Amino acid sequence: MCGRFFTNFSEAELRDIFKSAEQQAQPDEMTLMKTAGEIFPTDTVPILSSPETYRPMQWGFMQEGKKQPIINARSESVFGRPMFKTPIQRHRCLVPCHGFYEWDKRKQKYLYHLAGNDLMYLAAIWRIERGARCPRFTILTRDAVGDLWEIHDRMPVIVPKELADTWLMENSRIAEVIRQARTDVEYERVSPPAEPRRCLI
């Protein structure tokens, strides 16, 4: 699964993000947007809703009568579940971030990231909910691979940069993008610090 992620955008990236988001959002939505540090469920963050177009969105779908948001959706079943069927076909998006966190059975926290801490794009879907101040999104997950499985059996679907526009725009190739998701992540313990390890597959 993916229960936390983090962002560390450069000043130039932030300028581009805010310039784009301001064209898509109301002023009160912009004040909610968190753009740095550790991101928690229900936080509002900049999301790529179409190529080079950012929009503030809140993390987690809500269900009537439930207090906890749905922050993840299984990529294997997303096409068949009523809650996700329309968003996966019409409202796909990408979560730009610089890493995500996971915990093992001993509650040890790990940070996952790409080599060089490059920007990664997590596959997600979004929808507009009644009474919400901005759209909400949930992140797609898949089976973990290699030695990542020893920490947790699920991981986000990481879309390769060259397939980002395909994920956002082309309905006929959704499953193909999921199959080609990146798994070449490195990970390290958050505390105490440890040397990064490359996932072995």
C-alpha positions as CSV (number, residue, x, y, z in Angstrom):
1,M,0.0,0.0,0.0
2,C,1.0,3.6,0.2
3,G,0.1,5.4,3.4
4,R,2.6,8.4,3.2
5,F,4.7,10.0,0.6
6,F,6.9,13.1,0.5
7,T,7.8,16.0,-1.9
8,N,10.8,18.1,-2.2
9,F,10.3,20.3,-5.2
10,S,12.8,22.9,-6.4
11,E,11.9,26.6,-6.4
12,A,11.6,26.4,-10.2
13,E,9.3,23.4,-10.1
14,L,7.1,25.1,-7.4
15,R,6.7,28.2,-9.6
16,D,5.5,26.1,-12.5
17,I,3.2,24.1,-10.2
18,F,1.6,27.2,-8.7
19,K,1.3,28.9,-12.1
20,S,-0.6,25.9,-13.5
21,A,-2.7,25.2,-10.3
22,E,-3.9,28.8,-10.1
23,Q,-5.5,28.4,-13.5
24,Q,-7.4,25.3,-12.4
25,A,-8.4,26.1,-8.8
26,Q,-10.3,28.6,-6.7
27,P,-8.2,30.8,-4.3
28,D,-9.4,28.9,-1.2
29,E,-8.2,25.6,-2.8
30,M,-4.8,27.0,-3.3
31,T,-4.5,27.9,0.4
32,L,-5.0,24.3,1.3
33,M,-2.2,23.0,-0.9
34,K,0.8,21.4,0.8
35,T,3.9,21.3,-1.4
36,A,6.8,20.1,0.8
37,G,7.6,17.5,3.4
38,E,5.8,14.3,4.4
39,I,2.3,14.0,3.0
40,F,-0.5,12.4,5.0
41,P,-4.0,11.1,4.1
42,T,-6.5,14.0,3.7
43,D,-3.7,16.4,2.9
44,T,-4.3,18.6,-0.3
45,V,-1.4,18.5,-2.8
46,P,-0.7,19.4,-6.4
47,I,-1.7,16.6,-8.7
48,L,-1.2,16.2,-12.5
49,S,-4.7,16.0,-14.0
50,S,-3.5,16.3,-17.6
51,P,-0.1,16.8,-19.2
52,E,1.7,19.8,-17.5
53,T,-1.5,20.7,-15.7
54,Y,-1.6,20.7,-11.9
55,R,-4.7,20.9,-9.8
56,P,-5.1,20.8,-5.9
57,M,-6.6,17.5,-4.8
58,Q,-7.2,16.0,-1.4
59,W,-5.9,12.5,-0.7
60,G,-8.5,9.9,-0.1
61,F,-12.0,9.0,-1.4
62,M,-14.7,9.2,1.3
63,Q,-17.6,6.7,1.7
64,E,-20.9,7.6,3.3
65,G,-21.0,6.6,6.9
66,K,-17.2,5.9,7.0
67,K,-14.7,8.2,8.8
68,Q,-11.5,6.8,7.2
69,P,-10.7,7.8,3.6
70,I,-9.8,5.2,1.0
71,I,-6.3,6.2,0.1
72,N,-5.4,3.2,-2.1
73,A,-7.0,1.2,-4.8
74,R,-5.8,-2.2,-6.0
75,S,-4.8,-1.9,-9.7
76,E,-5.8,-5.6,-10.2
77,S,-9.5,-4.9,-9.3
78,V,-9.9,-1.2,-10.0
79,F,-11.7,-1.8,-13.3
80,G,-14.5,-3.8,-11.7
81,R,-15.3,-2.0,-8.5
82,P,-18.2,0.5,-8.7
83,M,-16.4,3.2,-6.7
84,F,-13.4,3.2,-9.0
85,K,-14.9,2.2,-12.4
86,T,-15.7,5.7,-13.7
87,P,-12.5,7.4,-12.3
88,I,-10.2,4.8,-13.9
89,Q,-11.8,5.3,-17.3
90,R,-12.3,9.1,-17.2
91,H,-10.3,10.7,-14.3
92,R,-6.8,9.4,-14.1
93,C,-4.1,11.5,-12.6
94,L,-0.5,11.3,-11.4
95,V,0.9,12.1,-8.0
96,P,4.4,13.7,-8.4
97,C,6.6,13.0,-5.4
98,H,10.2,12.2,-4.4
99,G,9.5,9.1,-2.4
100,F,7.0,7.1,-0.3
101,Y,7.1,5.4,3.1
102,E,6.3,1.9,4.2
103,W,6.4,0.0,7.5
104,D,7.3,-3.6,8.1
105,K,5.7,-5.9,10.7
106,R,8.0,-4.6,13.4
107,K,6.8,-1.1,12.6
108,Q,10.1,-0.1,11.2
109,K,9.7,2.8,8.8
110,Y,11.3,2.7,5.4
111,L,11.8,5.4,2.7
112,Y,11.5,4.3,-0.9
113,H,12.9,6.5,-3.7
114,L,14.4,6.4,-7.2
115,A,18.1,6.5,-7.8
116,G,19.3,10.1,-7.3
117,N,16.0,11.0,-5.6
118,D,14.5,11.7,-9.0
119,L,10.9,12.7,-9.3
120,M,8.5,9.8,-9.5
121,Y,4.9,9.6,-10.7
122,L,2.4,7.5,-8.8
123,A,-0.6,6.3,-10.7
124,A,-3.9,7.6,-9.2
125,I,-7.5,8.3,-10.0
126,W,-9.7,11.2,-8.9
127,R,-13.3,12.2,-8.5
128,I,-15.4,15.1,-7.3
129,E,-17.4,14.5,-4.1
130,R,-20.4,16.3,-2.8
131,G,-19.5,19.0,-0.3
132,A,-15.7,18.6,-0.9
133,R,-13.7,21.8,-1.3
134,C,-11.6,20.2,-4.1
135,P,-11.4,16.9,-6.0
136,R,-10.2,13.8,-4.1
137,F,-7.7,11.2,-5.3
138,T,-6.6,7.7,-4.4
139,I,-3.3,6.0,-5.3
140,L,-3.2,2.7,-7.3
141,T,-1.1,-0.2,-5.8
142,R,0.3,-3.5,-7.1
143,D,2.1,-6.5,-5.7
144,A,5.6,-5.6,-4.3
145,V,8.5,-7.2,-6.0
146,G,11.8,-8.8,-5.0
147,D,13.1,-7.9,-1.6
148,L,10.5,-5.1,-1.2
149,W,8.1,-7.9,-0.4
150,E,10.0,-8.5,2.9
151,I,8.9,-5.1,4.1
152,H,5.4,-4.9,2.7
153,D,3.5,-7.0,0.1
154,R,2.1,-3.9,-1.7
155,M,3.6,-0.9,-3.4
156,P,2.3,2.0,-5.5
157,V,2.1,1.8,-9.3
158,I,5.0,4.0,-10.4
159,V,4.4,5.3,-14.0
160,P,7.6,5.7,-16.1
161,K,8.1,9.3,-17.1
162,E,7.8,8.4,-20.8
163,L,4.4,6.9,-20.2
164,A,3.0,9.8,-18.1
165,D,1.0,11.4,-20.9
166,T,-0.2,8.0,-22.0
167,W,-1.6,7.3,-18.5
168,L,-3.3,10.7,-18.4
169,M,-4.8,10.7,-21.9
170,E,-5.1,7.3,-23.6
171,N,-7.9,5.0,-22.4
172,S,-6.9,2.0,-24.6
173,R,-3.4,1.7,-23.0
174,I,-4.2,1.8,-19.2
175,A,-3.5,-1.8,-18.5
176,E,-0.2,-1.6,-20.6
177,V,1.0,1.3,-18.5
178,I,0.3,-0.6,-15.3
179,R,2.2,-3.6,-16.6
180,Q,5.2,-1.4,-17.3
181,A,5.3,0.3,-13.9
182,R,8.7,0.9,-12.5
183,T,10.1,-1.3,-9.7
184,D,13.7,-0.1,-9.7
185,V,13.4,1.7,-6.4
186,E,15.9,2.0,-3.6
187,Y,15.0,1.9,0.1
188,E,16.5,2.8,3.4
189,R,15.4,2.8,7.1
190,V,14.2,6.2,8.2
191,S,15.6,5.6,11.8
192,P,18.3,4.7,12.5
193,P,19.8,5.8,9.1
194,A,21.1,3.1,6.7
195,E,22.8,3.0,3.4
196,P,20.3,2.8,0.4
197,R,19.7,-0.7,-1.0
198,R,18.6,-1.4,-4.5
199,C,15.6,-3.6,-5.0
200,L,16.7,-7.1,-6.3
201,I,14.3,-8.7,-8.8
